[in-house]
């Protein structure tokens, strides 16, 4: 809900958003400096230990949504977190992270006519995501609004096929492919309200989804591929009016009851580990039986 409130403020009062972000950053910085002075630095080994306690296993395919500041003062910052995730997954695991370029609703972002450069367009999905994007051999799906980065033996499988899809969460997307590989989703210091991307799979999986969640406008976006070649692709984006109606966190008790979500702590960050395949199955089941969606989390 907080994420939606901030999005609404950003839409109608953009200058106020600047001040809110500045205030939050200053407050967070003070807390982290205080932790550092107290000698409370979190090490890579601490993060690996906590990940294993949360059932992150070697060989997993793991999609990570994250907030670096929520973990606490990490010695080495975002790079340490990425290395800890890779250590927990190796050997044989594949690490994925969203690398969305937008800092607002995708519709408003694309109205600025941005150029998406797969190699150079930064991620606005957090410091950990941007650090991961810049690492050598990390691959990125070629999509203008919802690109995903991946590293590991299945990186090519997850990132290929995203280009040219009219909607970003269909069966060719990294998000759906994660379900096919029985992958997991780690919400590292964030919740479904601000990082519930895989909930969108229901909207693309169900024929004639009952809410008009996609905007009517189709955008033609200019893009630059790995080889520096310029091209374009058409894409739909979510309707901002419906985005403001999401109540994603109210689905958490359902996922806990169905045993597809478990809670834990990584560093100081309250976190959740989700069975991606199980979550989609639960959403499909409860949508058909009770009309449950992220817009109607208690049914209709």
C-alpha positions in Angstrom: 0.0 0.0 0.0 2.9 2.4 0.8 4.3 1.9 -2.7 1.0 2.8 -4.3 0.6 5.9 -2.1 4.1 7.0 -3.2 3.2 6.3 -6.8 0.1 8.4 -6.5 2.1 11.3 -4.9 4.7 11.0 -7.6 2.1 11.2 -10.3 0.3 14.3 -9.1 2.9 16.0 -6.8 6.3 15.2 -8.4 8.2 17.8 -6.4 6.9 16.4 -3.1 8.3 13.0 -4.2 11.8 14.5 -4.5 11.6 15.8 -0.9 10.2 12.5 0.4 13.0 10.5 -1.3 15.6 12.8 0.0 14.3 12.6 3.6 14.1 8.8 3.5 17.7 8.6 2.1 19.0 10.8 4.9 17.2 8.9 7.6 18.5 5.6 6.2 22.0 6.9 5.9 22.0 7.9 9.5 20.8 4.4 10.6 23.5 2.7 8.6 26.3 5.0 9.8 25.1 4.3 13.4 25.3 0.5 12.7 28.8 0.9 11.3 30.0 2.9 14.4 28.5 0.2 16.7 30.5 -2.5 14.8 27.3 -4.1 13.5 28.6 -4.7 10.0 27.0 -7.6 8.2 29.5 -9.9 6.4 29.0 -12.1 3.3 29.1 -15.2 5.5 26.2 -13.8 7.6 24.1 -13.4 4.5 24.9 -16.8 3.2 24.0 -18.3 6.6 20.6 -16.5 6.7 19.8 -17.5 3.1 20.4 -21.2 3.9 18.2 -20.8 6.9 15.4 -19.6 4.6 15.8 -22.7 2.4 17.8 -21.2 -0.5 19.7 -24.2 -1.9 22.5 -25.0 -4.2 21.3 -25.4 -7.7 18.1 -23.2 -7.2 16.9 -20.8 -9.8 16.3 -17.7 -7.7 14.6 -14.4 -8.7 15.6 -11.8 -6.1 13.8 -8.5 -5.4 15.8 -6.5 -2.9 16.4 -3.4 -0.8 20.0 -3.0 0.3 19.3 -0.5 3.1 16.9 -2.9 4.8 19.6 -5.5 5.3 21.6 -3.1 7.5 25.2 -2.0 7.1 26.7 -4.5 4.8 30.5 -4.6 4.6 31.2 -4.2 0.9 27.6 -3.1 0.0 25.6 -4.4 -2.9 28.5 -6.4 -4.3 28.7 -8.4 -1.1 25.0 -9.2 -1.3 25.3 -10.4 -4.9 28.4 -12.6 -4.0 26.5 -14.1 -1.1 23.5 -15.0 -3.3 25.8 -16.6 -5.8 27.7 -18.5 -3.1 24.4 -19.8 -1.7 23.2 -21.0 -5.2 26.5 -22.5 -6.4 27.2 -24.9 -7.9 24.6 -25.1 -10.6 22.2 -22.4 -9.5 21.0 -19.4 -11.6 20.5 -16.0 -10.0 17.9 -13.6 -11.6 17.0 -10.0 -10.7 14.6 -7.5 -12.3 16.4 -4.6 -13.9 13.4 -2.3 -14.7 14.5 1.1 -16.0 11.4 3.0 -15.0 11.2 5.1 -11.9 7.4 5.6 -12.2 4.4 3.9 -13.9 5.6 2.3 -17.1 3.0 4.2 -19.1 4.4 7.5 -17.9 7.9 6.3 -18.4 7.3 5.3 -22.1 5.6 8.6 -22.8 9.0 10.2 -22.4 10.0 8.1 -25.5 13.1 6.6 -23.8 15.7 4.5 -25.7 16.3 1.1 -24.1 19.9 0.1 -24.5 20.3 -3.5 -23.2 23.9 -2.9 -22.2 23.8 0.6 -20.8 20.3 1.5 -19.6 20.5 1.4 -15.8 18.3 -0.6 -13.5 15.9 1.3 -11.2 15.1 -1.8 -9.2 17.6 -1.1 -6.4 21.3 -0.9 -5.8 21.7 -4.7 -5.6 20.0 -5.1 -9.0 22.2 -2.4 -10.6 25.3 -3.9 -9.2 24.3 -7.4 -10.6 23.5 -5.9 -14.0 27.0 -4.5 -14.3 28.8 -7.8 -13.5 30.6 -9.6 -16.3 28.8 -12.4 -18.1 25.4 -11.4 -16.7 22.7 -11.6 -19.3 19.7 -9.4 -19.7 16.3 -10.0 -21.3 15.7 -7.7 -24.2 12.5 -5.9 -23.0 12.0 -2.2 -22.7 10.0 -2.1 -19.4 10.5 -5.4 -17.6 14.0 -6.7 -18.4 15.4 -9.4 -16.1 19.1 -10.1 -15.6 20.5 -13.6 -15.0 23.7 -15.4 -14.3 24.2 -19.1 -14.2 23.7 -22.2 -16.4 20.1 -21.3 -17.2 20.7 -17.6 -17.9 20.2 -17.8 -21.6 17.1 -19.9 -21.2 15.5 -17.3 -18.8 16.5 -14.2 -20.8 15.8 -15.3 -24.4 12.4 -14.9 -26.0 11.3 -11.8 -24.1 11.8 -9.5 -27.1 8.8 -8.9 -29.3 6.2 -10.0 -26.8 3.2 -7.7 -26.6 2.8 -8.3 -22.8 5.7 -8.7 -20.5 4.4 -11.6 -18.3 3.3 -14.2 -20.9 4.7 -17.8 -21.2 7.9 -16.5 -23.0 8.8 -14.2 -20.1 11.6 -14.9 -17.5 8.9 -14.8 -14.8 6.8 -17.6 -16.3 9.9 -19.6 -17.2 10.9 -19.5 -13.5 7.7 -21.4 -12.8 8.5 -24.0 -15.5 11.9 -24.6 -13.7 10.3 -24.8 -10.3 12.2 -21.7 -9.2 12.0 -19.6 -6.1 11.4 -15.9 -5.5 13.3 -14.1 -2.7 11.7 -10.9 -1.4 14.8 -9.5 0.4 13.6 -6.6 2.5 10.7 -5.9 0.2 7.1 -7.1 0.0 4.6 -8.0 -2.7 3.2 -4.5 -2.6 6.3 -3.1 -4.2 7.8 -6.1 -5.9 5.1 -8.7 -6.6 6.0 -9.1 -10.3 5.1 -12.8 -10.6 1.5 -12.0 -9.5 1.1 -10.6 -13.0 1.4 -14.1 -14.5 -2.2 -14.7 -13.6 -3.4 -11.8 -15.8 -1.6 -13.2 -18.9 -2.4 -16.9 -18.1 -6.2 -16.4 -17.9 -8.1 -15.8 -21.0 -10.3 -12.7 -20.7 -9.0 -11.7 -17.3 -11.9 -9.9 -15.6 -10.1 -6.5 -15.0 -8.7 -4.2 -17.8 -5.3 -4.3 -16.2 -3.5 -3.4 -19.5 -3.7 0.1 -20.9 -5.3 0.4 -24.3 -2.3 2.2 -25.8 0.4 0.2 -27.5 3.8 1.7 -27.4 6.5 1.3 -30.1 9.8 1.5 -28.2 13.2 2.2 -29.7 15.9 -0.3 -28.5 19.5 -1.1 -28.9 20.6 -4.7 -28.7 23.8 -6.4 -27.6 25.5 -5.7 -30.9 24.6 -2.0 -30.9 21.9 -2.5 -33.5 18.9 -0.2 -33.2 15.4 -1.7 -33.5 12.0 -1.3 -32.0 9.2 -3.4 -30.5 5.6 -2.9 -29.5 4.5 -3.5 -26.0 1.5 -2.9 -23.7 1.9 -1.6 -20.2 -0.3 -1.8 -17.1 -3.1 0.6 -16.7 -2.0 3.1 -13.9 -5.6 3.4 -12.7 -5.7 -0.3 -11.9 -2.2 -0.3 -10.6 -3.4 1.9 -7.8 -6.0 -0.6 -6.8 -3.6 -3.4 -6.1 -3.6 -5.0 -2.6 -0.8 -7.5 -3.0 0.3 -7.9 0.6 -3.2 -9.0 1.5 -2.4 -12.2 -0.4 0.4 -13.2 1.9 -1.8 -15.1 4.4 -3.2 -17.1 1.6 0.2 -18.1 0.3 1.3 -18.9 3.8 -1.8 -21.1 4.3 -1.1 -22.9 1.1 2.6 -23.4 2.1 4.1 -21.6 -0.9 5.6 -18.7 1.1 7.8 -18.7 4.2 9.1 -15.7 6.1 12.6 -15.2 7.5 15.3 -12.6 8.1 18.4 -11.8 6.1 20.7 -9.5 8.0 18.1 -7.1 9.4 15.8 -7.4 6.5 12.4 -9.1 6.9 12.2 -11.4 3.9 10.1 -14.0 2.2 10.9 -17.0 0.1 8.2 -18.0 -2.4 7.7 -21.2 -4.5 7.1 -19.6 -7.9 5.3 -22.6 -9.4 3.2 -23.1 -6.3 2.2 -19.4 -6.1 1.0 -19.5 -9.7 -1.0 -22.6 -9.1 -2.6 -21.1 -6.0 -3.5 -17.9 -7.9 -5.1 -19.9 -10.7 -7.0 -22.1 -8.3 -8.4 -19.3 -6.2 -9.1 -17.1 -9.2 -11.3 -19.8 -10.7 -13.0 -20.7 -7.5 -13.3 -17.4 -5.6 -12.2 -14.6 -7.9 -9.0 -13.9 -6.0 -6.6 -11.5 -7.6 -4.2 -8.8 -6.4 -7.1 -6.4 -6.8 -9.6 -8.6 -5.0 -7.4 -10.5 -2.5 -10.3 -11.8 -0.5 -12.3 -12.9 -3.6 -15.2 -11.3 -5.4 
